[in-house]
Amino acid sequence: MELFLNGPAGRLEAALWMPADKAAPRALAVMCHPHPLFGGTMKTNALFRAARGLQQAGLAVLRFNFRGVEKSEGVHHGQGGEVDDLGAAIDWMLAEFPGLPLWAGGFSFGARTSAERAVKDERIAKVVLVAMPVLRFDCWFLRELKQPGIVLMAGNDEFGNLAQLRERYPDVNPRLELDEIPGVGHFFEGQTLEVTARIQRWAERQLAPRAT
C-alpha cells in the first residue's frame, strides 16, 4: 500500500507491507534506504529484499523515502534531518499499530541512520542493519546501541566488510548478531534473495511462535 505521512520537512512518500501470510502482524519494522545523493530510494533492491524478509517472517513493514527523494517533500539534510524523518515514520507506525514491538533498520546509509536513531529512541526494540558503511562514515552508534539485532555485511563491500567492522568497532554490542554473505559487493549483486532468506530466518528466531 502506497501512502504519505507527515514528516518534519513535509510529506514523506512511503509503502506499507502487511505480513505475507495475511495474518495479524507480530511486530513492526521501519526500513530506511541508502544515501539519497547516490541514487538511494525505498525501491533500492537490497533494501527491498531485506524488508521482504521481515514481511515473510510476519512483520508489518514500512519503507519510506527520505526528504527530497522522489515524491517526498523537502531537500536532503545530511546532518540529522533524515534521523528525524525516521522518527516521523516510527510515530506513524506506532499510531497505526499500537501495542506491537517496533524494529528499525535499513541498508547502508539507511542502516547508519537507523542505528543513530536507536541510540536515542527507546521505542526501537530491535535493529536490522544491512551493509553498515563502516569505511565510508563514522558508525560510532554501533558502540552505543543497547538493542539486540542483526548486522548483515557483504564480503567484498568496498565500504566495509565484517572483518573491517570488527576491527574498527571491537566493542560492538554483543547483542548484535554479526553475519556476512561472502563474495559479493555492497549491493549484494546476485545474492539479494540470500539477503531476504537470512533476514527472514533471523527475524523468525526473534518472534514468539504463533498460538495454535
C-alpha positions as CSV (number, residue, x, y, z in Angstrom):
1,M,0.0,0.0,0.0
2,E,1.4,3.4,-1.0
3,L,0.8,6.3,1.3
4,F,2.2,9.6,2.5
5,L,3.0,10.5,6.1
6,N,3.8,13.8,7.7
7,G,7.5,14.4,8.2
8,P,9.4,17.3,9.8
9,A,10.2,18.8,6.3
10,G,6.9,17.9,4.6
11,R,5.1,14.8,3.4
12,L,7.1,11.6,3.1
13,E,6.3,9.0,0.4
14,A,6.0,5.6,1.9
15,A,4.9,2.0,1.2
16,L,3.4,-0.4,3.8
17,W,3.5,-4.2,3.5
18,M,1.4,-6.3,5.7
19,P,2.6,-9.8,6.6
20,A,2.9,-12.1,3.7
21,D,0.7,-14.8,5.3
22,K,-2.1,-12.2,5.7
23,A,-2.2,-12.9,9.5
24,A,-2.1,-10.1,12.0
25,P,1.4,-8.6,12.3
26,R,3.6,-10.0,15.0
27,A,5.8,-6.9,15.1
28,L,6.5,-3.7,13.1
29,A,9.5,-2.6,11.2
30,V,10.6,0.7,9.6
31,M,13.3,0.3,7.0
32,C,15.5,3.1,5.6
33,H,17.1,3.4,2.1
34,P,20.7,4.1,1.1
35,H,22.2,7.6,0.6
36,P,19.9,10.0,-1.3
37,L,22.7,11.8,-3.1
38,F,23.8,8.5,-4.7
39,G,20.5,7.3,-6.0
40,G,19.2,5.6,-2.9
41,T,15.4,5.2,-2.7
42,M,13.0,2.9,-0.9
43,K,13.0,0.8,-4.1
44,T,16.7,0.0,-3.9
45,N,16.9,-3.7,-4.4
46,A,19.0,-4.7,-1.4
47,L,16.7,-2.7,0.9
48,F,13.6,-4.1,-0.8
49,R,14.8,-7.7,-0.3
50,A,15.7,-7.1,3.4
51,A,12.3,-5.7,4.0
52,R,10.7,-8.7,2.2
53,G,12.5,-11.0,4.7
54,L,10.8,-9.2,7.6
55,Q,7.4,-9.3,5.9
56,Q,7.7,-13.0,5.2
57,A,8.6,-13.5,8.9
58,G,5.3,-11.9,9.9
59,L,6.0,-8.2,10.4
60,A,4.2,-5.2,9.0
61,V,7.0,-3.3,7.2
62,L,7.1,0.4,6.3
63,R,9.6,1.7,3.7
64,F,9.8,5.4,3.1
65,N,11.7,8.0,1.0
66,F,13.8,10.5,3.0
67,R,13.1,14.2,2.4
68,G,13.8,15.3,-1.1
69,V,13.7,11.8,-2.6
70,E,11.2,11.1,-5.4
71,K,7.8,12.3,-4.1
72,S,8.9,13.2,-0.6
73,E,9.0,16.9,0.1
74,G,12.0,18.9,1.4
75,V,15.7,18.7,0.5
76,H,18.5,16.4,1.6
77,H,19.8,17.4,5.0
78,G,22.6,15.1,5.9
79,Q,23.1,16.5,9.4
80,G,20.4,14.7,11.3
81,G,17.3,15.6,9.3
82,E,17.0,12.1,8.0
83,V,17.1,10.7,11.5
84,D,14.1,12.9,12.3
85,D,12.4,11.6,9.2
86,L,12.8,8.1,10.6
87,G,11.3,9.3,13.9
88,A,8.2,10.5,12.0
89,A,7.9,7.1,10.3
90,I,8.1,5.4,13.7
91,D,5.4,7.7,15.1
92,W,3.1,6.8,12.2
93,M,3.7,3.1,12.6
94,L,3.1,3.1,16.3
95,A,-0.1,5.1,15.9
96,E,-1.4,2.7,13.3
97,F,-0.4,-0.5,15.2
98,P,-0.4,0.3,18.9
99,G,1.0,-2.2,21.3
100,L,3.3,-4.0,18.9
101,P,7.1,-4.0,19.2
102,L,8.9,-1.9,16.6
103,W,12.1,-2.7,14.9
104,A,14.1,-0.2,12.8
105,G,16.8,-0.8,10.2
106,G,17.9,-0.2,6.7
107,F,20.6,-0.6,4.1
108,S,23.9,1.3,4.0
109,F,23.2,5.0,4.8
110,G,19.8,3.8,6.0
111,A,21.3,1.3,8.4
112,R,23.6,4.0,9.8
113,T,20.6,6.4,10.2
114,S,18.6,3.7,12.0
115,A,21.5,2.9,14.4
116,E,21.8,6.6,15.2
117,R,18.1,6.8,15.9
118,A,18.1,3.7,18.0
119,V,20.7,5.1,20.4
120,K,18.3,7.8,21.5
121,D,14.9,6.2,20.8
122,E,13.9,3.5,23.3
123,R,10.8,2.7,21.3
124,I,13.0,0.8,18.9
125,A,13.1,-2.8,20.2
126,K,15.5,-4.4,17.7
127,V,17.7,-3.2,14.8
128,V,18.2,-4.7,11.3
129,L,21.4,-3.2,9.8
130,V,22.4,-4.3,6.3
131,A,25.8,-3.2,4.8
132,M,26.8,-0.8,7.5
133,P,29.3,1.6,5.7
134,V,32.0,1.5,8.3
135,L,34.7,2.7,5.9
136,R,32.7,5.5,4.4
137,F,31.1,7.0,7.6
138,D,31.7,7.2,11.3
139,C,29.4,4.5,12.7
140,W,30.1,5.1,16.4
141,F,26.5,4.3,17.1
142,L,27.4,0.6,17.0
143,R,29.2,1.1,20.3
144,E,26.2,2.8,21.9
145,L,23.4,0.5,20.8
146,K,21.7,-1.3,23.6
147,Q,19.1,-3.1,21.4
148,P,19.6,-6.6,20.1
149,G,19.6,-7.0,16.3
150,I,21.4,-8.3,13.2
151,V,24.2,-6.7,11.2
152,L,24.5,-8.3,7.7
153,M,27.5,-7.4,5.7
154,A,28.8,-8.1,2.2
155,G,32.2,-9.9,2.0
156,N,33.6,-7.8,-0.8
157,D,32.0,-4.5,0.2
158,E,34.2,-1.5,-0.7
159,F,32.5,0.4,2.1
160,G,33.4,-2.2,4.7
161,N,33.0,-5.9,5.3
162,L,32.5,-7.8,8.6
163,A,36.3,-8.1,9.4
164,Q,36.7,-4.4,9.0
165,L,33.6,-3.7,11.1
166,R,35.1,-5.8,13.9
167,E,38.5,-4.1,13.5
168,R,37.0,-0.6,13.8
169,Y,34.4,-1.5,16.4
170,P,35.8,-4.3,18.6
171,D,33.5,-3.3,21.4
172,V,30.3,-3.7,19.3
173,N,27.2,-4.6,21.3
174,P,27.4,-8.4,21.9
175,R,23.6,-8.5,21.5
176,L,24.1,-7.8,17.8
177,E,24.3,-10.9,15.7
178,L,27.0,-10.4,13.1
179,D,26.6,-12.1,9.7
180,E,28.2,-11.9,6.2
181,I,27.4,-13.1,2.7
182,P,30.8,-13.8,1.1
183,G,32.0,-12.9,-2.3
184,V,29.6,-10.0,-3.0
185,G,29.9,-6.2,-3.2
186,H,28.0,-3.5,-1.4
187,F,24.7,-4.1,-3.2
188,F,24.8,-7.9,-2.8
189,E,24.7,-8.3,-6.6
190,G,23.3,-11.8,-7.5
191,Q,22.6,-12.6,-3.8
192,T,19.7,-10.3,-2.9
193,L,17.5,-13.3,-2.4
194,E,20.0,-14.6,0.2
195,V,19.6,-11.3,2.0
196,T,15.9,-12.0,2.2
197,A,16.5,-15.5,3.5
198,R,19.0,-14.6,6.2
199,I,16.9,-11.6,7.4
200,Q,13.8,-13.8,7.5
201,R,15.5,-16.6,9.4
202,W,16.9,-14.2,11.9
203,A,13.5,-12.5,12.4
204,E,11.7,-15.7,12.8
205,R,14.0,-16.6,15.7
206,Q,13.2,-13.4,17.4
207,L,9.4,-13.8,17.3
208,A,7.4,-16.0,19.7
209,P,5.6,-18.8,17.9
210,R,2.0,-18.1,16.9
211,A,-0.7,-19.6,19.1
212,T,-2.3,-22.7,17.5
